[in-house]
Amino acid sequence: MSWEIVDQASIPANWDWRNVNGTNYLSWSLNQHIPQYCGSCWAHGTTSALADRFNIMLRDLNPTPVGLSPQAIVNCEAGGSCNGGDPSGVYYYAYHTGVPDSTCMVYEAKNLDAYDCEPIDICRDCTWPPPPEGESGINGCWAVTNYKRYYVSSYFGFNGARNMKSEIY
């Protein structure tokens, strides 16, 4: 646990991962309600927090920021759906299955019509031209199976300001 590793005296009074010597290590935010209402804050917050951890961990190895796919999480009901959910399901999914990056599944702000979570619902590529407005275009898409998955090695809950400061730092 970070609070067992980080000496509390070494934690600065202020710390902001958005500006460490001019570099932002945090992922970007999406509006969960665009293009339509979707109660997926649980998926957005958790995939963003996980992506931030990867960006911080890989800061010297990967100049391209990592963003994880909240839509793949919603599609697989890894904690919930557009009707709400529980972040702990995302951590469970990241531990057991791995989360694809945001290029695998564009955020659509919708649940699957039927819960299957097939490979095409996790990572896909599609051909040109884009479909006409109102059509999904899924017929011009195929599942990508050799995509990078981001796994967590452990996950846990904690409480207290001291522990939270250690986790953030």
Secondary structure, 3 states (H helix, E strand, C coil): CHHHHCCHHHCCCCCCCCCECCECCCCCCCCCCCCCCCECHHHHHHHHHHHHHHHHHCCCCCCCCCCECHHHHHHCCCCEECEEECHHHHHHHHHHCCEEECCCCCCCCCCCCCCCCCHHHCCEEECCCCCCCCCCCHHHEEECCCCCEECCCCCCCCCCHHHHHHHHC
